[in-house]
Amino acid sequence: MIGTIIGWIVFGLIAGFIARAIVPGKDDIGILRTIGLGMIGSVVGGLLFGLITGGLRGFEPSGWIGSVIGAIIVLVIYNRVTGRKARR
């Protein structure tokens, strides 16, 4: 149980940092939001992969690539909603 939680935190942290590195501009969201970004991105990536392949099985994590793609989508939406990185 504890190992699973720690695994999700580490997985979310890595996926979130990769997404932050790919999306242009500076992100001042902190480490906890980065972890949340990666974890939510993993679920979003899993849902998108399930929709594309027709194998939708509910909320489940996707692989690394799907997690990073999901985290990028979540980060872009977060930036739009909060008004961060507005083009000048």
PyMOL CGO cylinders between C-alpha atoms (Angstrom):
from pymol import cmd
from pymol.cgo import CYLINDER

trace = [
    CYLINDER, 0.00, 0.00, 0.00, 2.66, 2.52, 1.02, 0.3, 1, 1, 1, 1, 1, 1,
    CYLINDER, 2.66, 2.52, 1.02, 4.86, 1.36, -1.86, 0.3, 1, 1, 1, 1, 1, 1,
    CYLINDER, 4.86, 1.36, -1.86, 2.01, 2.00, -4.30, 0.3, 1, 1, 1, 1, 1, 1,
    CYLINDER, 2.01, 2.00, -4.30, 1.46, 5.52, -2.96, 0.3, 1, 1, 1, 1, 1, 1,
    CYLINDER, 1.46, 5.52, -2.96, 5.17, 6.33, -3.11, 0.3, 1, 1, 1, 1, 1, 1,
    CYLINDER, 5.17, 6.33, -3.11, 5.29, 4.91, -6.64, 0.3, 1, 1, 1, 1, 1, 1,
    CYLINDER, 5.29, 4.91, -6.64, 2.42, 7.16, -7.76, 0.3, 1, 1, 1, 1, 1, 1,
    CYLINDER, 2.42, 7.16, -7.76, 4.12, 10.20, -6.17, 0.3, 1, 1, 1, 1, 1, 1,
    CYLINDER, 4.12, 10.20, -6.17, 7.45, 9.49, -7.87, 0.3, 1, 1, 1, 1, 1, 1,
    CYLINDER, 7.45, 9.49, -7.87, 5.71, 8.67, -11.17, 0.3, 1, 1, 1, 1, 1, 1,
    CYLINDER, 5.71, 8.67, -11.17, 3.68, 11.90, -10.95, 0.3, 1, 1, 1, 1, 1, 1,
    CYLINDER, 3.68, 11.90, -10.95, 6.75, 13.95, -10.09, 0.3, 1, 1, 1, 1, 1, 1,
    CYLINDER, 6.75, 13.95, -10.09, 8.74, 12.67, -13.07, 0.3, 1, 1, 1, 1, 1, 1,
    CYLINDER, 8.74, 12.67, -13.07, 5.84, 12.98, -15.55, 0.3, 1, 1, 1, 1, 1, 1,
    CYLINDER, 5.84, 12.98, -15.55, 5.03, 16.47, -14.22, 0.3, 1, 1, 1, 1, 1, 1,
    CYLINDER, 5.03, 16.47, -14.22, 8.63, 17.66, -14.53, 0.3, 1, 1, 1, 1, 1, 1,
    CYLINDER, 8.63, 17.66, -14.53, 8.87, 16.33, -18.09, 0.3, 1, 1, 1, 1, 1, 1,
    CYLINDER, 8.87, 16.33, -18.09, 5.62, 18.10, -19.01, 0.3, 1, 1, 1, 1, 1, 1,
    CYLINDER, 5.62, 18.10, -19.01, 6.86, 21.35, -17.45, 0.3, 1, 1, 1, 1, 1, 1,
    CYLINDER, 6.86, 21.35, -17.45, 10.10, 21.04, -19.45, 0.3, 1, 1, 1, 1, 1, 1,
    CYLINDER, 10.10, 21.04, -19.45, 8.22, 20.51, -22.73, 0.3, 1, 1, 1, 1, 1, 1,
    CYLINDER, 8.22, 20.51, -22.73, 5.62, 23.29, -22.35, 0.3, 1, 1, 1, 1, 1, 1,
    CYLINDER, 5.62, 23.29, -22.35, 7.35, 26.60, -23.16, 0.3, 1, 1, 1, 1, 1, 1,
    CYLINDER, 7.35, 26.60, -23.16, 7.66, 29.32, -20.53, 0.3, 1, 1, 1, 1, 1, 1,
    CYLINDER, 7.66, 29.32, -20.53, 8.22, 29.39, -16.80, 0.3, 1, 1, 1, 1, 1, 1,
    CYLINDER, 8.22, 29.39, -16.80, 5.93, 27.50, -14.43, 0.3, 1, 1, 1, 1, 1, 1,
    CYLINDER, 5.93, 27.50, -14.43, 5.80, 28.63, -10.81, 0.3, 1, 1, 1, 1, 1, 1,
    CYLINDER, 5.80, 28.63, -10.81, 3.55, 25.84, -9.58, 0.3, 1, 1, 1, 1, 1, 1,
    CYLINDER, 3.55, 25.84, -9.58, 5.75, 24.17, -6.97, 0.3, 1, 1, 1, 1, 1, 1,
    CYLINDER, 5.75, 24.17, -6.97, 6.56, 20.56, -6.34, 0.3, 1, 1, 1, 1, 1, 1,
    CYLINDER, 6.56, 20.56, -6.34, 3.16, 19.48, -4.94, 0.3, 1, 1, 1, 1, 1, 1,
    CYLINDER, 3.16, 19.48, -4.94, 1.29, 20.83, -7.97, 0.3, 1, 1, 1, 1, 1, 1,
    CYLINDER, 1.29, 20.83, -7.97, 3.90, 19.23, -10.23, 0.3, 1, 1, 1, 1, 1, 1,
    CYLINDER, 3.90, 19.23, -10.23, 3.22, 15.86, -8.57, 0.3, 1, 1, 1, 1, 1, 1,
    CYLINDER, 3.22, 15.86, -8.57, -0.53, 16.40, -8.90, 0.3, 1, 1, 1, 1, 1, 1,
    CYLINDER, -0.53, 16.40, -8.90, -0.07, 17.45, -12.52, 0.3, 1, 1, 1, 1, 1, 1,
    CYLINDER, -0.07, 17.45, -12.52, 1.79, 14.24, -13.31, 0.3, 1, 1, 1, 1, 1, 1,
    CYLINDER, 1.79, 14.24, -13.31, -0.69, 12.02, -11.46, 0.3, 1, 1, 1, 1, 1, 1,
    CYLINDER, -0.69, 12.02, -11.46, -3.73, 13.64, -13.08, 0.3, 1, 1, 1, 1, 1, 1,
    CYLINDER, -3.73, 13.64, -13.08, -1.92, 13.59, -16.43, 0.3, 1, 1, 1, 1, 1, 1,
    CYLINDER, -1.92, 13.59, -16.43, -1.38, 9.86, -16.07, 0.3, 1, 1, 1, 1, 1, 1,
    CYLINDER, -1.38, 9.86, -16.07, -5.09, 9.29, -15.56, 0.3, 1, 1, 1, 1, 1, 1,
    CYLINDER, -5.09, 9.29, -15.56, -5.96, 11.62, -18.48, 0.3, 1, 1, 1, 1, 1, 1,
    CYLINDER, -5.96, 11.62, -18.48, -3.41, 9.83, -20.68, 0.3, 1, 1, 1, 1, 1, 1,
    CYLINDER, -3.41, 9.83, -20.68, -4.90, 6.46, -19.71, 0.3, 1, 1, 1, 1, 1, 1,
    CYLINDER, -4.90, 6.46, -19.71, -8.42, 7.62, -20.52, 0.3, 1, 1, 1, 1, 1, 1,
    CYLINDER, -8.42, 7.62, -20.52, -7.34, 9.08, -23.88, 0.3, 1, 1, 1, 1, 1, 1,
    CYLINDER, -7.34, 9.08, -23.88, -5.44, 5.91, -24.76, 0.3, 1, 1, 1, 1, 1, 1,
    CYLINDER, -5.44, 5.91, -24.76, -8.51, 3.86, -23.82, 0.3, 1, 1, 1, 1, 1, 1,
    CYLINDER, -8.51, 3.86, -23.82, -10.75, 6.02, -26.01, 0.3, 1, 1, 1, 1, 1, 1,
    CYLINDER, -10.75, 6.02, -26.01, -8.37, 5.74, -28.97, 0.3, 1, 1, 1, 1, 1, 1,
    CYLINDER, -8.37, 5.74, -28.97, -7.91, 1.97, -28.69, 0.3, 1, 1, 1, 1, 1, 1,
    CYLINDER, -7.91, 1.97, -28.69, -11.47, 1.19, -27.66, 0.3, 1, 1, 1, 1, 1, 1,
    CYLINDER, -11.47, 1.19, -27.66, -10.27, -0.44, -24.48, 0.3, 1, 1, 1, 1, 1, 1,
    CYLINDER, -10.27, -0.44, -24.48, -11.65, 2.06, -21.96, 0.3, 1, 1, 1, 1, 1, 1,
    CYLINDER, -11.65, 2.06, -21.96, -11.45, 0.43, -18.57, 0.3, 1, 1, 1, 1, 1, 1,
    CYLINDER, -11.45, 0.43, -18.57, -12.02, 3.40, -16.25, 0.3, 1, 1, 1, 1, 1, 1,
    CYLINDER, -12.02, 3.40, -16.25, -9.42, 5.32, -14.31, 0.3, 1, 1, 1, 1, 1, 1,
    CYLINDER, -9.42, 5.32, -14.31, -6.09, 3.62, -14.74, 0.3, 1, 1, 1, 1, 1, 1,
    CYLINDER, -6.09, 3.62, -14.74, -2.58, 4.88, -15.32, 0.3, 1, 1, 1, 1, 1, 1,
    CYLINDER, -2.58, 4.88, -15.32, -1.10, 4.81, -18.79, 0.3, 1, 1, 1, 1, 1, 1,
    CYLINDER, -1.10, 4.81, -18.79, 2.53, 4.26, -19.71, 0.3, 1, 1, 1, 1, 1, 1,
    CYLINDER, 2.53, 4.26, -19.71, 5.20, 6.94, -19.50, 0.3, 1, 1, 1, 1, 1, 1,
    CYLINDER, 5.20, 6.94, -19.50, 4.42, 8.46, -22.89, 0.3, 1, 1, 1, 1, 1, 1,
    CYLINDER, 4.42, 8.46, -22.89, 0.68, 8.60, -22.23, 0.3, 1, 1, 1, 1, 1, 1,
    CYLINDER, 0.68, 8.60, -22.23, 1.31, 10.08, -18.79, 0.3, 1, 1, 1, 1, 1, 1,
    CYLINDER, 1.31, 10.08, -18.79, 3.53, 12.83, -20.14, 0.3, 1, 1, 1, 1, 1, 1,
    CYLINDER, 3.53, 12.83, -20.14, 1.07, 13.63, -22.95, 0.3, 1, 1, 1, 1, 1, 1,
    CYLINDER, 1.07, 13.63, -22.95, -1.76, 13.73, -20.41, 0.3, 1, 1, 1, 1, 1, 1,
    CYLINDER, -1.76, 13.73, -20.41, 0.32, 15.95, -18.09, 0.3, 1, 1, 1, 1, 1, 1,
    CYLINDER, 0.32, 15.95, -18.09, 1.04, 18.35, -20.98, 0.3, 1, 1, 1, 1, 1, 1,
    CYLINDER, 1.04, 18.35, -20.98, -2.69, 18.57, -21.71, 0.3, 1, 1, 1, 1, 1, 1,
    CYLINDER, -2.69, 18.57, -21.71, -3.48, 19.19, -18.04, 0.3, 1, 1, 1, 1, 1, 1,
    CYLINDER, -3.48, 19.19, -18.04, -0.71, 21.83, -17.74, 0.3, 1, 1, 1, 1, 1, 1,
    CYLINDER, -0.71, 21.83, -17.74, -1.92, 23.71, -20.83, 0.3, 1, 1, 1, 1, 1, 1,
    CYLINDER, -1.92, 23.71, -20.83, -5.50, 23.68, -19.52, 0.3, 1, 1, 1, 1, 1, 1,
    CYLINDER, -5.50, 23.68, -19.52, -4.28, 24.80, -16.07, 0.3, 1, 1, 1, 1, 1, 1,
    CYLINDER, -4.28, 24.80, -16.07, -2.34, 27.68, -17.62, 0.3, 1, 1, 1, 1, 1, 1,
    CYLINDER, -2.34, 27.68, -17.62, -5.39, 28.77, -19.65, 0.3, 1, 1, 1, 1, 1, 1,
    CYLINDER, -5.39, 28.77, -19.65, -7.78, 28.58, -16.70, 0.3, 1, 1, 1, 1, 1, 1,
    CYLINDER, -7.78, 28.58, -16.70, -5.50, 30.42, -14.27, 0.3, 1, 1, 1, 1, 1, 1,
    CYLINDER, -5.50, 30.42, -14.27, -4.31, 32.95, -16.87, 0.3, 1, 1, 1, 1, 1, 1,
    CYLINDER, -4.31, 32.95, -16.87, -0.66, 32.00, -16.47, 0.3, 1, 1, 1, 1, 1, 1,
    CYLINDER, -0.66, 32.00, -16.47, 1.68, 32.41, -19.42, 0.3, 1, 1, 1, 1, 1, 1,
    CYLINDER, 1.68, 32.41, -19.42, -0.71, 34.76, -21.19, 0.3, 1, 1, 1, 1, 1, 1,
    CYLINDER, -0.71, 34.76, -21.19, 0.73, 35.94, -24.47, 0.3, 1, 1, 1, 1, 1, 1,
    CYLINDER, 0.73, 35.94, -24.47, 1.57, 39.61, -24.50, 0.3, 1, 1, 1, 1, 1, 1,
]
cmd.load_cgo(trace, "trace")
